[in-house]
Amino acid sequence: MAQTPYSAYPGSTTRIERLAGATTDLQHIVHQGLTHYNATFWVGANAVLRKIALDDIAEVDEYNGHPIRRFIQDRTVIEDTESSVDLGARGWKLVNYPERLSYSATPPDFGSLSIQRQRWANGGLLIMSKLWRSLRHRRHEGERMTMGETFLRVNYMASICWASFGLAVLLIYPYTDRLLSPLVLVTALPYFLAMAADLKRCGYRRLDVLRIYGFILVLLPVNLSGVCKSVGQALTGRKIAFARTPKIRNRTTAQLTFVLTPYLLVAWASFTFAGDVEASRWAHAAFAGGNALLATYAIVAYIGIRHSVEDVWMNLVSRLYRPERAPAPVRSAAADDLDWESVLYLGDTGTASSVLSTARSGTQRPKSERPRKGALSWRPPT
């Protein structure tokens, strides 16, 4: 299977669309590294697959006595990742072409973006067991596997889980200087330097790495929610479905917890910063102050104060008020007797009814009401 990981459309209309597109463009570089270590994953946007490979991973179910072949499994909402494991277990190779040949739209508002990122965070843990079985099977077949491939595959599928929970612990637990020294904070420096270099290569600014960190902070409840949905699906055995959300002026309403949690995070980080300054815990004070500052910027730039108020109001109203559903329309017997050919041609049910009654009485249809010669004749199935 050959693919080119998609990139974001240039010329984004909103700041959150631009920054979310930057994270997508970074993944294009990351996937080239995955191919180098034979750890490629199908990203689903586009691909060229061999039919025989799909036949090799197909599963056959029976429905009402008829065999149903399913090539791409849908046990999770990241079916492309699961299919990558299935293809690799059967010896097929996945590669990424280095050029940018595919582009895809990025959600322009926080509500729709949170739905997308929640879906991306859901499912990786469920496929881990299949990945381990695949790795053991390949070793048993004598296939050479490197430590880099194993680590990158596990990291790709489970990093959202441990990174989200680890960041939540760092933000909430009041560490002392004995546990959180400046050397611990410096360990993250190579990661941010590499990200800044990749951003520059993709046409963005190096300082966007700080904006991405703030972006990650406001998306923390979204990623945690996706991970929890994976756990819920593992316990219940039922695939999680995403509900449609209401629209406000061409904008998707975000869930209440996704809107309020970033504000609570800023409040807690500010409270922790004040306590650290008073207790002279300068390392943790710098960490807490930086989180409060960047999260505040991300709220204003990517969610918006006015949009936050609108989303909170819409969520509260939806919980307190349910609109009365209109009764289902009763189908009249006259509708079953309509000459639908005349309705489609004349464009009016009243005229069609009169034409139908005229035809039943044996009177010839007026010339002005007759269908033109060669007009399309169509009758709905009974």
C-alpha positions in Angstrom: 0.0 0.0 0.0 1.4 3.4 -1.0 0.1 6.7 0.3 1.0 10.3 0.8 -0.2 11.7 4.2 -2.4 14.6 3.6 -1.5 18.2 4.3 -3.7 21.1 5.3 -5.0 23.5 2.7 -3.0 26.7 2.7 -4.8 30.0 3.3 -6.7 29.1 6.5 -9.5 31.5 7.5 -9.1 31.2 11.3 -6.2 30.9 13.7 -7.3 27.6 15.1 -7.5 26.2 11.6 -4.0 27.4 10.8 -2.5 25.9 13.9 -4.4 22.6 13.7 -3.2 22.5 10.1 0.4 23.0 11.3 0.1 19.9 13.5 -1.2 18.0 10.4 1.7 19.2 8.3 4.1 18.0 11.0 2.7 14.5 10.8 3.7 14.4 7.1 7.3 14.5 8.2 6.7 12.1 11.0 5.2 9.5 8.7 8.3 9.6 6.5 10.3 8.5 9.5 7.8 5.7 10.2 8.4 4.4 6.7 12.1 4.5 7.3 11.7 2.2 10.3 9.0 0.0 8.6 6.4 1.3 11.0 4.0 2.9 8.5 0.4 3.4 9.4 -2.4 4.1 7.0 -3.8 7.6 7.7 -6.9 7.0 5.7 -7.0 10.2 3.6 -5.7 8.5 0.4 -3.9 5.3 -0.6 -3.3 3.0 -3.5 -3.8 -0.6 -2.3 -3.5 -3.9 -4.1 -6.8 -5.8 -4.4 -5.1 -9.0 -3.4 -4.0 -7.4 -0.1 -7.6 -6.4 0.7 -8.7 -10.0 -0.1 -6.0 -11.2 2.3 -7.4 -9.3 5.3 -11.1 -9.7 4.4 -13.4 -11.3 7.0 -16.7 -13.1 6.1 -19.8 -12.7 8.2 -23.2 -14.2 7.5 -26.4 -12.1 7.5 -29.8 -13.7 6.8 -28.0 -16.6 5.2 -25.9 -14.4 2.9 -22.1 -14.1 3.2 -20.9 -10.6 3.7 -17.2 -9.8 3.0 -15.8 -7.0 5.1 -12.4 -5.8 3.9 -11.9 -2.8 6.3 -12.8 -3.5 9.9 -15.0 -1.0 11.8 -14.6 -2.1 15.4 -13.1 1.3 16.1 -13.4 4.8 14.7 -9.8 4.6 13.5 -10.3 1.8 11.1 -7.4 2.8 9.0 -5.0 2.2 11.9 -6.5 -1.3 12.6 -6.2 -2.2 8.9 -2.5 -1.2 9.0 -2.0 -3.8 11.7 -3.9 -6.4 9.7 -1.9 -5.8 6.6 1.4 -5.9 8.5 0.5 -9.1 10.2 0.0 -10.8 6.8 3.3 -9.6 5.4 2.2 -6.7 3.3 4.3 -3.5 3.3 3.0 0.1 3.7 5.1 3.0 2.4 4.7 6.8 2.3 5.6 8.7 -0.8 7.6 11.8 0.3 5.8 14.4 -1.9 2.8 16.3 -0.8 0.1 15.1 -3.2 -3.0 15.1 -1.0 -4.7 18.0 0.8 -7.6 17.9 3.2 -9.7 20.6 5.0 -9.1 21.3 8.6 -12.0 22.1 11.0 -12.2 25.9 11.3 -13.7 26.1 14.8 -13.1 24.6 18.2 -16.4 22.6 18.2 -15.8 20.7 15.0 -12.1 20.3 15.8 -12.8 18.7 19.2 -15.0 16.1 17.4 -12.2 15.3 15.0 -9.5 15.1 17.7 -11.7 13.1 20.1 -12.1 10.5 17.3 -8.4 10.4 16.7 -7.8 9.7 20.4 -10.3 6.9 20.5 -9.4 3.4 19.5 -5.6 3.1 19.8 -5.8 1.2 23.1 -8.3 -1.2 21.6 -5.9 -2.2 18.8 -2.9 -2.7 21.1 -3.8 -6.4 21.8 -4.0 -7.0 18.0 -0.6 -5.3 17.6 1.0 -7.5 20.2 -0.4 -10.6 18.5 0.9 -9.4 15.2 4.4 -8.7 16.5 4.5 -12.2 18.1 3.3 -13.8 14.9 6.0 -12.1 12.9 8.7 -13.1 15.3 7.5 -16.7 15.1 7.7 -16.6 11.3 11.3 -15.5 11.6 10.8 -12.0 10.3 13.4 -9.5 11.5 12.0 -6.7 13.6 13.9 -3.8 15.0 13.4 -2.1 18.3 12.7 1.2 16.5 9.7 -0.3 14.6 8.2 -1.8 17.8 8.6 1.4 19.8 7.2 3.7 17.0 4.2 1.5 16.5 3.4 1.4 20.2 4.0 5.1 20.5 1.7 5.9 17.5 -1.2 4.0 19.0 -0.8 4.7 22.8 1.0 8.0 23.1 -2.2 10.1 23.3 -3.2 8.0 26.4 0.0 8.3 28.4 0.9 11.8 27.3 -2.6 13.1 28.2 -2.7 11.5 31.6 1.0 12.4 32.3 0.3 16.1 31.4 -2.8 16.1 33.6 -0.8 14.8 36.5 1.9 17.4 36.0 -0.7 20.2 35.9 -2.7 19.1 38.9 -0.3 17.6 41.4 1.6 20.3 43.4 5.2 19.1 42.9 8.0 20.5 45.1 11.4 21.5 43.8 12.8 18.2 45.1 10.6 16.3 42.6 10.5 18.9 39.8 13.9 20.3 39.2 15.0 22.5 36.3 16.8 19.5 34.8 13.5 17.7 34.4 12.0 20.6 32.5 15.1 20.7 30.2 14.6 17.1 29.1 11.6 18.4 27.0 13.9 20.9 25.2 15.1 18.6 22.4 11.5 17.7 21.5 10.4 21.4 21.2 13.6 22.3 19.3 12.9 19.5 16.8 9.3 20.6 16.4 10.3 24.2 15.9 12.7 23.1 13.1 10.0 21.0 11.4 7.6 24.0 11.7 10.1 26.2 9.9 10.6 23.6 7.2 6.8 23.4 6.7 6.5 27.2 6.2 5.4 28.1 9.7 7.1 30.2 12.4 9.5 28.6 15.0 7.5 30.3 17.8 4.4 28.5 16.8 5.8 25.7 18.9 4.6 27.6 22.0 1.2 28.2 20.4 1.0 24.4 19.8 1.7 23.7 23.4 -1.1 26.1 24.4 -3.3 24.3 21.8 -2.5 21.0 23.4 -3.5 22.3 26.8 -7.0 23.3 25.7 -7.3 20.0 23.8 -6.4 18.0 26.9 -10.0 17.3 28.0 -10.8 16.3 24.4 -8.0 13.8 24.3 -8.8 12.4 27.7 -12.4 12.0 26.6 -11.3 10.0 23.6 -9.1 7.7 25.7 -12.0 7.2 28.2 -14.3 6.3 25.3 -11.8 3.6 24.3 -11.9 2.2 27.8 -15.7 2.2 27.8 -15.8 0.5 24.4 -13.4 -2.2 25.7 -15.6 -2.8 28.8 -18.9 -2.9 26.9 -17.8 -4.3 23.6 -19.8 -1.8 21.7 -18.5 0.7 19.2 -18.8 4.3 20.4 -20.9 6.5 18.1 -20.5 10.3 17.8 -23.7 12.4 18.2 -24.3 15.4 16.0 -23.9 18.7 17.6 -26.0 21.9 17.0 -24.8 24.7 14.8 -24.5 28.4 15.6 -23.9 30.7 12.6 -22.0 28.0 10.7 -20.1 27.0 13.8 -20.3 23.7 15.8 -21.1 23.9 19.5 -18.4 22.3 21.7 -19.3 20.1 24.6 -19.7 21.8 28.0 -16.7 20.0 29.6 -14.5 20.9 26.6 -15.2 24.6 27.0 -15.1 24.9 30.8 -12.1 22.6 31.5 -9.5 25.0 29.9 -10.8 27.8 32.1 -10.5 25.6 35.2 -7.0 24.7 34.1 -6.0 28.4 33.9 -7.5 29.1 37.3 -5.6 26.1 38.9 -2.3 27.0 37.2 -2.7 30.6 38.4 -3.5 29.5 41.9 -0.5 27.1 41.9 1.8 29.9 40.5 0.8 32.2 43.4 1.5 29.5 45.9 4.8 28.6 44.4 6.0 32.2 44.4 5.0 32.6 48.0 6.9 29.3 49.0 9.9 30.2 46.7 9.4 27.1 44.5 10.8 28.8 41.5 11.0 25.8 39.1 7.4 24.8 39.6 6.4 28.4 39.6 7.9 28.9 36.1 6.1 25.7 34.9 2.7 26.8 36.4 3.0 30.4 35.2 3.9 29.3 31.7 0.9 26.9 31.6 -1.4 29.6 32.7 -0.1 32.2 30.2 -0.2 29.8 27.2 -3.5 28.3 28.1 -5.0 31.8 28.4 -3.7 32.7 25.0 -5.1 29.5 23.5 -8.5 30.1 25.0 -8.7 33.7 23.6 -7.2 32.8 20.2 -8.6 29.4 19.4 -11.9 29.1 21.4 -12.9 32.8 21.9 -14.5 34.4 24.9 -17.8 35.1 23.1 -18.0 31.7 21.6 -17.3 30.1 25.0 -20.3 32.0 26.5 -22.5 30.9 23.5 -21.4 27.3 23.8 -22.0 27.2 27.6 -25.5 28.7 27.1 -26.4 26.3 24.3 -25.3 23.3 26.4 -27.3 24.5 29.4 -30.4 25.2 27.3 -30.2 21.8 25.7 -30.1 20.2 29.2 -33.0 22.2 30.6 -35.3 22.5 27.6 -36.4 19.9 25.0 -38.3 21.3 22.1 -41.7 19.6 21.5 -41.6 17.3 18.5 -44.1 17.9 15.8 -46.4 14.9 15.1 -45.6 12.8 12.1 -47.7 13.8 9.1 -50.5 11.5 8.3 -50.4 10.2 4.7 -53.7 10.8 3.0 -55.4 8.3 0.7 -55.5 11.0 -2.0 -51.7 11.1 -2.1 -51.7 7.4 -3.1 -54.0 8.1 -6.0 -52.0 11.0 -7.4 -50.7 10.6 -10.9 -47.0 11.3 -10.1 -46.1 11.6 -13.8 -48.4 14.6 -14.0 -47.1 16.0 -10.7 -43.6 15.9 -12.0 -44.5 17.4 -15.3 -47.1 20.0 -14.2 -45.4 20.8 -10.8 -48.6 21.2 -8.8 -50.6 18.6 -6.9 -53.9 20.4 -7.4 -53.5 20.6 -11.2 -52.4 17.0 -11.2 -55.5 15.9 -9.2 -57.8 17.7 -11.7 -56.0 16.1 -14.6 -56.3 12.7 -12.9 -60.1 13.2 -12.3 -60.5 14.3 -15.9 -58.7 11.2 -17.2 -60.9 9.0 -15.0 -64.1 10.6 -16.3 -63.0 9.8 -19.9 -62.6 13.4 -21.0 -59.6 14.0 -23.1 -56.9 16.1 -21.3 -56.6 19.7 -22.6 -53.8 20.2 -25.0 -52.2 22.8 -22.7 -52.0 20.1 -19.9 -50.8 17.3 -22.1 -47.1 16.3 -21.7 -44.9 17.4 -24.5 -43.9 14.8 -27.0 -40.8 13.1 -26.0 -41.1 14.3 -22.3 -39.5 12.0 -19.7 -42.1 9.5 -18.4 -41.4 8.2 -14.9 -43.5 6.5 -12.4 -42.4 5.7 -8.8 -42.3 2.1 -7.8 -45.3 0.8 -6.0 
